Amino acid sequence: MQDQVNNNFREFKEQMDAAISHLHDELRKIRAGRASATILDGVLVDYYGNPTPISQVANIATMDARTINIQPWEKKMVPEIEKAIFAANLGVTPLSDGENVKIVIPPLTEERRLDLVRQVKAGGEDCKISLRNARHKALDFIKKAVKDHYPEDAGKREEGKVEKQMEAYTNMIQKIIDQKEQDILTV
C-alpha cells in the first residue's frame, strides 16, 4: 500500500512539473518587446510539402534588441518563410532582401503591454488550475487508501506533503508570472 501512495505522490509531482513546463513554454511565446528567436517556435514552413519548423530550414539569429535575422539554407525558402510568418499572425512583418528574412520587432505600446500582462496572468491562472486538479486527484487517492485500511495518521502526513508541495509550486508560478510581467512592463 505504501508503494502505491508513493507512486501517487510521484505522479502528482510529475503532473505539477509538467504544468510548470507548459507555463514556461507558453510564456516564452509572449514577446516582451525584445527580439527573441523563440517567438518563431511553432511557426511551420512548407518544405517540399511537409510542415517543418523554421529552425530546421534556416539559421535564426538576433542581430540586436529589435531585429531577428533568418538565413535560409536554400534561397527558394525565402518566400515560404515569409508566408509562414504572416500566417502565424505574430504581429510582425517579415522583410526580405532575396537572401535573408529580417523581422523588426516594433516597440510595444502601453496598451499592448497591459494586454500581454493580462495574457501572462491568464496563463498563470490556467497553470494553477492544473495544479489544483492534480492536488485533488492525489488527495482523493489518499482518502481512498485510508478507507482501504491505510493508516489514518500516515494518510494525514501524505496529505500534508501534498499541500506543502502545492504551496511551493504555487509560489513558483507566482514568481515566474511576476518576472515575466516585469520583463513586459520594462521599457
Backbone bond lengths (Angstrom), bond angles and torsions (degrees), N, CA, C in turn:
res aa  C-N    CA-C-N  psi(-1)  N-CA   C-N-CA  omega(-1)  CA-C   N-CA-C  phi
1 M - - - 1.463 - - 1.536 110.34 -
2 Q 1.351 116.01 -40.10 1.468 119.80 -179.44 1.536 110.34 -61.87
3 D 1.333 116.75 -37.34 1.464 119.98 178.43 1.525 111.29 -62.48
4 Q 1.318 116.82 -40.20 1.463 120.34 178.75 1.524 110.79 -64.98
5 V 1.333 116.83 -40.61 1.466 120.36 179.03 1.527 109.64 -65.97
6 N 1.336 117.11 -41.21 1.468 120.40 177.88 1.528 110.98 -63.98
7 N 1.321 116.72 -40.70 1.463 120.19 177.09 1.524 111.08 -63.69
8 N 1.333 116.34 -38.83 1.462 121.26 177.51 1.527 110.02 -60.37
9 F 1.339 116.91 -44.68 1.457 120.67 -179.27 1.535 110.26 -66.21
10 R 1.320 116.56 -40.22 1.463 120.89 178.57 1.533 110.22 -62.60
11 E 1.323 116.31 -42.82 1.464 121.15 178.90 1.531 110.51 -64.63
12 F 1.323 116.45 -40.76 1.466 122.12 176.94 1.526 110.08 -58.58
13 K 1.328 116.18 -46.23 1.465 121.22 -179.25 1.536 110.51 -64.96
14 E 1.331 116.96 -39.70 1.464 120.52 178.01 1.526 111.50 -63.46
15 Q 1.329 117.12 -39.72 1.461 120.57 178.08 1.528 110.41 -64.62
16 M 1.321 115.91 -38.84 1.459 119.27 179.32 1.532 110.82 -68.68
17 D 1.332 117.30 -40.45 1.464 120.76 176.55 1.528 110.71 -62.44
18 A 1.317 116.46 -39.69 1.466 120.59 178.63 1.530 110.79 -64.23
19 A 1.324 117.07 -38.95 1.469 120.63 178.65 1.527 110.69 -64.61
20 I 1.328 116.65 -42.43 1.470 121.07 178.50 1.533 109.68 -64.47
21 S 1.312 116.86 -43.03 1.465 121.42 179.39 1.535 110.52 -61.19
22 H 1.323 115.82 -42.42 1.469 120.37 178.38 1.532 110.56 -63.42
23 L 1.325 116.39 -40.82 1.469 120.04 178.10 1.520 110.10 -61.11
24 H 1.331 117.19 -44.93 1.466 120.32 178.12 1.528 110.89 -58.67
25 D 1.327 116.79 -43.85 1.464 120.62 179.71 1.521 111.36 -61.88
26 E 1.319 116.17 -43.77 1.467 120.08 -179.61 1.530 111.46 -66.23
27 L 1.325 117.12 -41.64 1.459 120.11 -178.29 1.521 111.45 -70.86
28 R 1.317 117.22 -28.00 1.460 120.63 178.67 1.525 110.36 -64.39
29 K 1.322 116.89 -28.79 1.463 121.12 -178.92 1.525 112.23 -77.75
30 I 1.310 117.55 -17.07 1.465 120.83 -179.59 1.517 108.06 -87.66
31 R 1.309 115.71 115.13 1.465 118.44 -177.33 1.520 110.52 -81.50
32 A 1.314 113.90 144.58 1.461 119.96 -176.81 1.523 111.75 -107.46
33 G 1.335 117.53 27.89 1.459 120.44 177.99 1.514 112.51 92.37
34 R 1.322 117.64 -6.82 1.456 121.43 178.24 1.518 108.96 -110.51
35 A 1.325 114.90 150.37 1.460 119.82 178.54 1.524 109.74 -70.02
36 S 1.305 116.12 132.16 1.453 121.71 176.97 1.521 108.21 -149.63
37 A 1.305 115.69 132.72 1.463 119.91 -178.75 1.524 111.69 -64.71
38 T 1.324 117.64 -17.60 1.461 120.34 -178.06 1.529 112.79 -67.38
39 I 1.343 118.01 -18.90 1.467 117.63 178.45 1.527 110.76 -67.84
40 L 1.347 116.39 -16.61 1.461 120.00 178.83 1.525 112.48 -90.62
41 D 1.329 116.96 -3.93 1.464 119.96 175.92 1.518 108.38 -61.28
42 G 1.269 116.38 132.34 1.459 120.11 179.29 1.512 113.77 90.86
43 V 1.349 117.81 -7.82 1.464 120.77 176.87 1.531 107.25 -84.90
44 L 1.321 115.74 121.66 1.464 120.63 -176.89 1.522 111.29 -107.22
45 V 1.331 115.42 136.79 1.458 123.38 -179.64 1.524 107.98 -107.31
46 D 1.329 116.23 144.22 1.457 120.21 175.73 1.526 107.84 -78.08
47 Y 1.328 116.34 104.24 1.461 122.28 -177.90 1.518 108.07 -113.09
48 Y 1.336 116.02 100.93 1.466 122.64 -177.24 1.527 111.60 53.15
49 G 1.322 115.46 42.44 1.457 121.24 175.96 1.521 114.78 86.83
50 N 1.319 117.93 -3.05 1.466 120.87 179.73 1.525 110.30 -112.14
51 P 1.335 117.84 132.34 1.461 119.06 174.67 1.534 109.17 -69.47
52 T 1.330 116.20 120.12 1.460 122.49 -174.33 1.527 109.63 -130.80
53 P 1.332 118.35 138.47 1.471 119.97 176.61 1.536 110.99 -59.73
54 I 1.313 116.19 143.92 1.464 120.98 -179.38 1.524 110.94 -56.09
55 S 1.314 116.63 -37.81 1.467 119.91 -177.30 1.526 112.68 -62.73
56 Q 1.340 118.28 -15.29 1.458 121.40 179.31 1.528 113.17 -95.80
57 V 1.330 116.57 -2.48 1.461 119.40 178.12 1.527 112.21 -124.94
58 A 1.340 117.52 0.89 1.458 120.58 -176.63 1.528 110.91 -159.40
59 N 1.320 114.01 159.96 1.468 120.31 170.76 1.520 107.70 -88.04
60 I 1.316 116.28 133.94 1.456 121.07 -179.99 1.524 107.87 -118.47
61 A 1.325 116.13 127.55 1.461 120.08 -179.78 1.522 110.04 -143.15
62 T 1.318 116.59 148.77 1.463 120.51 174.01 1.523 107.32 -93.13
63 M 1.328 115.82 124.16 1.460 120.87 -178.21 1.523 110.91 -81.55
64 D 1.326 115.79 -39.94 1.461 121.96 176.45 1.523 107.26 -153.66
65 A 1.317 117.33 -167.89 1.464 120.91 -174.75 1.527 113.65 -65.13
66 R 1.335 117.55 -17.16 1.462 119.89 -175.99 1.526 114.59 -123.72
67 T 1.335 118.62 2.34 1.466 120.02 -173.76 1.524 111.78 -129.50
68 I 1.329 114.99 132.54 1.463 122.13 174.12 1.525 107.10 -113.14
69 N 1.324 116.43 132.67 1.461 121.33 178.48 1.526 108.57 -111.16
70 I 1.340 115.09 129.60 1.463 121.31 177.87 1.524 106.92 -116.45
71 Q 1.333 116.04 117.90 1.453 121.05 -178.99 1.527 108.68 -113.46
72 P 1.348 116.59 100.73 1.466 120.07 -178.03 1.531 111.01 -66.61
73 W 1.321 115.79 150.88 1.453 120.56 177.63 1.519 111.06 -76.15
74 E 1.326 116.13 -21.31 1.465 121.68 176.57 1.529 107.81 -126.65
75 K 1.344 117.16 131.69 1.467 121.05 -177.37 1.525 112.67 -59.29
76 K 1.344 116.41 -33.81 1.463 118.60 -176.61 1.527 112.29 -68.22
77 M 1.317 117.76 -9.69 1.469 121.66 179.13 1.532 112.53 -81.41
78 V 1.328 118.00 -13.94 1.472 121.15 -177.56 1.529 111.83 -54.90
79 P 1.340 119.87 -52.95 1.473 118.70 179.80 1.534 112.98 -64.61
80 E 1.339 116.38 -33.92 1.465 119.84 178.44 1.528 110.53 -64.96
81 I 1.315 116.58 -41.10 1.472 120.94 179.59 1.526 109.52 -65.25
82 E 1.338 116.50 -43.26 1.466 119.69 177.73 1.530 110.79 -58.58
83 K 1.344 116.30 -46.90 1.468 120.42 179.58 1.525 111.53 -59.73
84 A 1.321 116.15 -42.67 1.467 120.37 -178.59 1.531 111.31 -64.66
85 I 1.321 116.83 -38.55 1.471 119.90 179.85 1.528 110.02 -68.69
86 F 1.331 117.26 -41.67 1.463 120.02 175.69 1.523 110.69 -60.70
87 A 1.334 116.05 -45.46 1.464 121.20 -177.29 1.525 112.13 -65.25
88 A 1.339 116.99 -29.50 1.468 120.66 -178.88 1.527 111.96 -73.13
89 N 1.334 117.34 -13.42 1.463 121.74 176.68 1.527 111.96 53.80
90 L 1.342 115.19 54.57 1.464 121.34 -179.02 1.526 112.90 -85.35
91 G 1.304 116.84 -7.25 1.460 119.38 -178.91 1.519 111.92 83.36
92 V 1.335 117.29 18.06 1.463 122.22 178.08 1.517 108.53 -130.35
93 T 1.343 115.48 157.38 1.458 120.51 179.68 1.517 108.82 -114.56
94 P 1.331 117.32 121.98 1.465 119.30 178.19 1.530 110.73 -76.73
95 L 1.324 116.03 142.10 1.456 122.66 177.67 1.518 107.80 -117.29
96 S 1.326 116.71 132.99 1.456 120.53 -176.35 1.518 110.73 -118.42
97 D 1.346 115.95 141.39 1.458 120.79 173.36 1.530 110.41 -112.26
98 G 1.330 116.52 14.61 1.457 121.80 179.58 1.522 112.79 96.71
99 E 1.326 117.15 -28.53 1.463 120.67 179.63 1.520 112.53 -115.86
100 N 1.325 116.84 -32.85 1.459 122.85 -178.09 1.520 109.89 -126.66
101 V 1.320 114.90 158.74 1.461 120.67 173.11 1.524 106.04 -117.85
102 K 1.320 115.81 126.78 1.458 120.37 178.49 1.517 108.75 -111.76
103 I 1.313 115.21 141.97 1.453 120.71 175.52 1.518 106.51 -121.85
104 V 1.319 115.73 120.28 1.457 120.79 177.10 1.531 106.81 -99.60
105 I 1.308 115.36 121.39 1.463 121.52 -178.96 1.532 107.75 -83.65
106 P 1.327 117.17 116.20 1.469 118.55 180.00 1.528 110.54 -72.60
107 P 1.337 116.14 150.31 1.471 117.78 176.40 1.526 109.70 -64.47
108 L 1.317 115.65 144.99 1.462 120.28 -177.81 1.528 110.76 -80.92
109 T 1.329 115.28 139.26 1.457 119.66 173.41 1.529 108.12 -78.98
110 E 1.305 116.14 163.00 1.470 120.19 179.85 1.527 110.69 -60.64
111 E 1.336 115.44 -40.10 1.465 119.66 179.34 1.524 111.29 -62.84
112 R 1.341 116.26 -42.14 1.470 120.59 179.62 1.530 110.84 -66.89
113 R 1.333 116.55 -38.06 1.469 120.51 177.92 1.530 110.18 -60.75
114 L 1.331 116.63 -45.28 1.470 120.11 179.56 1.525 110.88 -64.98
115 D 1.324 116.00 -35.51 1.457 121.41 176.07 1.534 110.68 -61.70
116 L 1.332 115.70 -44.57 1.468 120.50 179.38 1.525 111.40 -65.90
117 V 1.339 116.57 -36.58 1.469 120.41 177.82 1.529 109.28 -63.06
118 R 1.327 117.48 -42.18 1.465 120.89 177.29 1.528 110.54 -61.67
119 Q 1.329 115.88 -39.49 1.459 121.11 178.45 1.537 110.50 -63.54
120 V 1.321 116.66 -42.57 1.466 121.87 179.08 1.527 110.07 -63.15
121 K 1.331 116.36 -45.72 1.472 119.87 -179.54 1.527 111.01 -64.41
122 A 1.327 117.21 -36.12 1.467 120.15 177.81 1.532 110.27 -65.84
123 G 1.316 116.31 -40.72 1.465 120.34 176.59 1.518 111.33 -62.92
124 G 1.328 116.45 -40.10 1.458 120.70 177.48 1.513 111.60 -64.96
125 E 1.314 116.73 -39.35 1.470 120.29 179.13 1.531 110.52 -67.19
126 D 1.334 117.03 -38.85 1.468 120.25 175.92 1.523 110.49 -60.99
127 C 1.316 116.31 -40.06 1.462 120.72 179.06 1.532 110.36 -65.16
128 K 1.316 116.50 -41.50 1.471 120.34 178.70 1.532 110.75 -64.25
129 I 1.314 116.64 -35.82 1.464 120.48 177.25 1.531 109.43 -64.11
130 S 1.330 116.66 -41.67 1.470 120.17 177.30 1.522 110.58 -60.91
131 L 1.322 116.18 -41.10 1.469 120.27 178.27 1.529 110.94 -63.14
132 R 1.324 116.04 -44.31 1.469 119.30 -179.63 1.527 110.97 -63.00
133 N 1.331 116.90 -38.66 1.467 120.25 177.64 1.527 110.99 -63.72
134 A 1.325 116.25 -41.85 1.465 120.26 178.45 1.527 110.47 -64.91
135 R 1.336 116.55 -40.97 1.465 120.54 179.13 1.534 109.99 -63.21
136 H 1.323 116.25 -44.93 1.467 121.12 -179.50 1.532 110.09 -58.41
137 K 1.313 116.04 -43.97 1.463 121.13 -179.97 1.531 110.53 -64.15
138 A 1.338 117.22 -43.40 1.471 121.15 -179.67 1.531 110.94 -65.59
139 L 1.330 117.07 -43.16 1.464 120.19 -179.70 1.527 111.33 -66.86
140 D 1.328 116.77 -37.56 1.474 119.67 176.65 1.519 110.77 -61.69
141 F 1.333 116.14 -40.67 1.458 119.63 178.93 1.536 110.44 -62.74
142 I 1.316 116.36 -43.28 1.479 120.47 -179.72 1.526 110.28 -63.35
143 K 1.324 117.41 -44.40 1.468 120.68 179.69 1.528 110.92 -62.60
144 K 1.330 115.81 -38.97 1.467 119.76 177.82 1.526 110.21 -65.87
145 A 1.339 116.56 -38.75 1.466 120.91 179.23 1.528 110.88 -64.72
146 V 1.339 116.36 -38.87 1.468 120.08 178.54 1.532 109.55 -63.63
147 K 1.324 116.98 -40.11 1.475 120.06 177.17 1.526 111.20 -64.63
148 D 1.354 115.73 -29.83 1.468 120.82 179.80 1.530 111.09 -91.35
149 H 1.335 116.23 33.85 1.462 123.86 172.76 1.526 115.31 75.10
150 Y 1.323 118.56 20.96 1.469 120.66 170.24 1.524 105.97 -77.50
151 P 1.345 120.04 138.28 1.469 121.07 -176.75 1.534 111.90 -55.19
152 E 1.322 115.30 133.42 1.463 120.88 -175.65 1.529 111.84 -63.39
153 D 1.343 117.15 -42.26 1.467 118.80 -179.42 1.527 111.06 -65.98
154 A 1.330 118.09 -35.10 1.464 121.28 175.95 1.538 109.81 -67.43
155 G 1.320 116.11 -36.78 1.461 120.44 176.40 1.519 111.59 -62.36
156 K 1.334 115.96 -41.21 1.475 119.83 177.98 1.524 110.37 -63.97
157 R 1.344 116.95 -40.09 1.471 120.38 178.07 1.524 110.45 -62.50
158 E 1.324 115.92 -42.28 1.469 120.20 179.32 1.535 110.47 -64.14
159 E 1.316 115.99 -41.84 1.473 119.50 177.29 1.523 110.10 -61.12
160 G 1.330 116.73 -40.30 1.461 121.27 177.26 1.526 111.65 -62.29
161 K 1.342 116.50 -40.74 1.472 120.36 177.24 1.525 111.20 -62.16
162 V 1.333 114.76 -41.56 1.468 119.51 179.87 1.530 110.06 -63.47
163 E 1.327 116.52 -45.72 1.470 120.37 -179.14 1.530 111.34 -64.62
164 K 1.326 116.37 -39.74 1.467 120.25 179.40 1.525 110.33 -64.45
165 Q 1.314 116.04 -43.15 1.462 121.11 178.10 1.528 110.47 -63.63
166 M 1.321 115.80 -41.41 1.461 121.59 178.87 1.524 110.81 -59.51
167 E 1.320 116.07 -45.10 1.466 120.86 179.96 1.530 110.80 -62.84
168 A 1.328 116.66 -41.91 1.467 120.47 179.95 1.532 110.88 -62.74
169 Y 1.320 116.69 -43.83 1.461 119.82 -179.54 1.533 111.66 -70.34
170 T 1.302 117.21 -35.87 1.474 119.91 177.14 1.522 110.00 -63.05
171 N 1.328 117.00 -42.14 1.468 120.52 177.08 1.525 110.84 -64.12
172 M 1.335 116.76 -38.22 1.463 120.73 178.62 1.528 110.22 -62.79
173 I 1.315 116.63 -43.42 1.470 120.55 178.48 1.523 110.22 -60.58
174 Q 1.324 116.28 -44.20 1.464 119.86 -179.02 1.524 111.04 -61.71
175 K 1.331 117.44 -40.04 1.469 120.60 178.09 1.524 110.85 -64.54
176 I 1.320 116.94 -41.71 1.466 121.41 179.39 1.528 109.96 -62.53
177 I 1.332 116.44 -45.35 1.464 120.91 -179.77 1.525 110.57 -64.28
178 D 1.332 116.90 -45.37 1.469 120.51 180.00 1.523 111.26 -60.72
179 Q 1.337 117.20 -40.75 1.477 121.30 179.64 1.509 110.72 -64.28
180 K 1.327 117.24 -45.27 1.462 120.77 -179.51 1.532 110.81 -65.98
181 E 1.338 115.93 -39.35 1.456 120.43 177.71 1.524 110.51 -61.98
182 Q 1.314 116.56 -42.13 1.462 120.54 178.35 1.537 110.37 -63.94
183 D 1.342 116.91 -40.88 1.478 120.17 177.97 1.529 110.74 -61.11
184 I 1.321 116.38 -41.11 1.456 119.99 -177.28 1.527 111.47 -69.94
185 L 1.323 116.14 -42.16 1.470 119.59 -175.92 1.526 113.80 -79.11
186 T 1.341 117.54 -13.38 1.467 120.35 177.69 1.514 108.84 -75.93
187 V 1.321 115.86 123.25 1.467 120.73 -177.70 1.506 109.62 -88.67
